[in-house]
Amino acid sequence: MSLLSSNIIPGNHGRVFGTNAKEDSDLEAIQKSILAIDGIIEVAINTHVFPREITVYSDKIISIEEVEKKVKSVGFHAIPKEV
């Protein structure tokens, strides 16, 4: 795996994840848990598509695995979209 495919790179593009959460309260819980990761500066939720998408922005390199674990701790899944 390359640096781009296994990490969230700092910048204004972010990394998009698909999630199986549907309710707004569930998406907010996911957002809150991801924001607890050191280096995450913003989590944007797109509810206009299915499956729902979460875009994660960071100010340092964060592993995708770390984000996936945080989302699983809330009871849902986060699948990274292709770069």
Backbone bond lengths (Angstrom), bond angles and torsions (degrees), N, CA, C in turn:
res aa  C-N    CA-C-N  psi(-1)  N-CA   C-N-CA  omega(-1)  CA-C   N-CA-C  phi
1 M - - - 1.454 - - 1.528 108.81 -
2 S 1.314 114.62 145.06 1.445 119.53 -179.34 1.532 111.06 -92.51
3 L 1.295 114.95 171.93 1.463 121.05 178.63 1.528 110.68 -58.82
4 L 1.321 116.50 -42.60 1.474 120.20 -178.51 1.519 113.35 -70.53
5 S 1.313 117.99 -36.81 1.460 119.64 -174.52 1.526 113.30 -81.24
6 S 1.322 118.75 -17.55 1.464 119.83 -177.34 1.533 113.58 -115.67
7 N 1.332 117.63 7.69 1.460 121.20 -177.73 1.524 111.63 -142.34
8 I 1.326 114.39 160.97 1.460 121.46 169.22 1.520 105.69 -96.85
9 I 1.319 116.41 122.93 1.448 122.36 -175.82 1.530 108.70 -97.20
10 P 1.341 117.65 137.57 1.472 119.82 178.44 1.527 111.63 -58.36
11 G 1.307 115.49 146.69 1.454 120.38 178.36 1.511 110.99 144.51
12 N 1.335 114.43 -173.18 1.462 118.81 -175.30 1.527 113.37 -96.87
13 H 1.350 118.80 7.30 1.458 121.35 178.67 1.526 112.03 -90.65
14 G 1.303 117.62 -36.02 1.457 121.35 -179.87 1.515 111.89 69.83
15 R 1.323 115.74 -176.61 1.467 122.70 178.61 1.514 108.07 -129.42
16 V 1.320 117.22 130.65 1.462 122.64 -175.84 1.528 109.70 -96.03
17 F 1.331 114.69 133.96 1.465 123.03 176.38 1.518 108.14 -123.50
18 G 1.324 116.61 143.12 1.454 121.82 169.39 1.523 107.73 -93.14
19 T 1.325 117.26 148.79 1.458 120.35 179.85 1.526 110.37 -138.73
20 N 1.322 115.61 153.55 1.463 120.93 178.74 1.528 112.50 -89.44
21 A 1.328 118.20 2.12 1.469 121.38 176.50 1.525 109.09 -72.85
22 K 1.326 116.46 141.70 1.467 120.84 -178.08 1.523 112.74 -119.97
23 E 1.317 116.49 -37.53 1.469 120.98 -176.28 1.528 110.97 -78.54
24 D 1.339 115.49 146.72 1.463 120.19 179.31 1.525 111.81 -59.75
25 S 1.324 117.13 -38.03 1.469 120.04 -179.66 1.530 111.00 -65.33
26 D 1.325 117.01 -36.53 1.464 120.62 177.49 1.522 110.82 -68.04
27 L 1.325 116.49 -41.98 1.468 120.80 179.07 1.533 110.98 -64.53
28 E 1.328 116.46 -37.09 1.470 119.92 177.10 1.520 111.09 -67.06
29 A 1.331 117.89 -37.13 1.469 121.49 177.20 1.522 110.18 -65.16
30 I 1.330 116.91 -40.01 1.468 120.83 176.70 1.523 109.70 -63.80
31 Q 1.323 116.49 -45.74 1.461 121.03 179.98 1.524 110.83 -58.35
32 K 1.311 116.75 -45.34 1.462 121.67 -179.49 1.533 111.27 -62.91
33 S 1.332 117.23 -41.86 1.470 119.61 -178.85 1.529 111.41 -68.65
34 I 1.330 117.47 -37.99 1.467 119.69 178.33 1.518 111.36 -68.37
35 L 1.330 117.26 -38.05 1.467 120.52 179.26 1.526 112.39 -64.71
36 A 1.328 117.56 -17.55 1.463 121.06 178.29 1.522 112.26 -74.04
37 I 1.330 117.59 -14.46 1.466 121.34 178.78 1.525 108.64 -73.79
38 D 1.322 116.17 131.91 1.463 121.41 178.59 1.528 109.67 -63.95
39 G 1.324 116.95 125.37 1.452 122.22 178.67 1.515 113.92 105.79
40 I 1.328 118.01 -14.52 1.469 121.10 177.43 1.529 107.85 -81.46
41 I 1.332 115.82 127.32 1.462 118.97 -177.60 1.526 112.95 -107.52
42 E 1.345 117.24 -23.75 1.462 119.27 179.73 1.526 109.97 -157.82
43 V 1.320 115.38 146.68 1.462 122.32 174.18 1.530 106.85 -131.52
44 A 1.333 116.11 112.08 1.465 121.49 -179.82 1.523 108.94 -101.50
45 I 1.331 116.24 136.61 1.466 122.04 -178.54 1.528 108.91 -111.64
46 N 1.331 115.84 128.61 1.461 121.64 176.95 1.528 108.04 -107.42
47 T 1.331 116.79 108.00 1.467 121.30 -178.77 1.527 112.31 -96.35
48 H 1.333 117.31 3.16 1.464 121.18 -177.91 1.520 113.10 -87.65
49 V 1.319 117.94 -1.93 1.467 121.98 179.70 1.520 109.14 -124.82
50 F 1.330 115.51 160.73 1.460 119.62 173.98 1.509 107.58 -130.01
51 P 1.304 120.44 129.28 1.459 125.62 -0.69 1.525 111.09 -69.23
52 R 1.314 115.66 157.91 1.470 121.10 -179.73 1.526 109.56 -57.54
53 E 1.329 115.20 148.25 1.463 120.28 179.46 1.516 110.72 -118.45
54 I 1.318 113.99 142.62 1.458 122.14 176.78 1.524 106.50 -122.39
55 T 1.332 116.90 126.97 1.458 121.23 176.15 1.517 107.96 -107.49
56 V 1.339 115.71 125.60 1.456 122.10 -175.71 1.522 108.98 -110.28
57 Y 1.332 115.88 127.20 1.465 122.66 178.69 1.519 108.63 -112.59
58 S 1.337 116.27 141.08 1.463 119.33 -178.22 1.526 110.74 -135.99
59 D 1.328 114.82 164.73 1.460 119.81 174.65 1.528 111.35 -111.92
60 K 1.338 116.57 8.59 1.464 121.80 171.50 1.528 107.89 -153.81
61 I 1.310 117.53 170.25 1.458 121.42 -177.97 1.530 109.64 -71.87
62 I 1.338 115.52 124.64 1.459 123.25 179.98 1.532 107.57 -123.68
63 S 1.325 117.39 134.95 1.464 119.00 178.97 1.525 110.30 -74.80
64 I 1.310 115.63 144.21 1.459 121.66 177.80 1.521 109.69 -62.47
65 E 1.314 116.60 -36.39 1.462 121.78 -179.84 1.529 111.27 -58.24
66 E 1.329 116.85 -37.86 1.463 121.12 179.49 1.531 111.16 -63.94
67 V 1.327 116.53 -41.38 1.463 121.09 178.15 1.530 109.75 -67.10
68 E 1.324 117.43 -43.35 1.462 121.30 179.29 1.526 111.38 -59.11
69 K 1.329 117.31 -40.65 1.469 121.40 179.38 1.525 111.31 -65.11
70 K 1.321 117.05 -40.41 1.468 120.81 178.76 1.522 111.35 -63.92
71 V 1.326 116.73 -41.18 1.463 120.35 179.88 1.532 109.58 -69.09
72 K 1.318 117.98 -39.50 1.473 121.25 177.79 1.516 111.38 -62.82
73 S 1.344 117.38 -32.19 1.465 120.42 179.40 1.524 112.11 -65.43
74 V 1.330 117.02 -20.63 1.464 122.49 177.83 1.536 110.26 -90.56
75 G 1.336 116.56 -13.92 1.461 119.98 177.03 1.520 115.06 106.42
76 F 1.327 117.35 15.10 1.460 121.40 -178.90 1.526 110.04 -131.13
77 H 1.318 115.31 179.85 1.460 120.80 179.66 1.519 109.86 -118.52
78 A 1.335 116.33 150.62 1.452 122.89 173.63 1.522 106.96 -128.89
79 I 1.323 116.53 119.14 1.455 122.77 -179.30 1.527 108.39 -110.72
80 P 1.339 117.17 118.11 1.473 118.48 -179.50 1.531 111.83 -67.05
81 K 1.314 115.19 137.64 1.468 120.60 174.83 1.524 107.33 -81.38
82 E 1.324 116.99 161.48 1.467 121.08 -179.63 1.524 110.28 -63.08
83 V 1.323 115.75 152.64 1.461 122.61 -178.54 1.503 109.00 -70.49
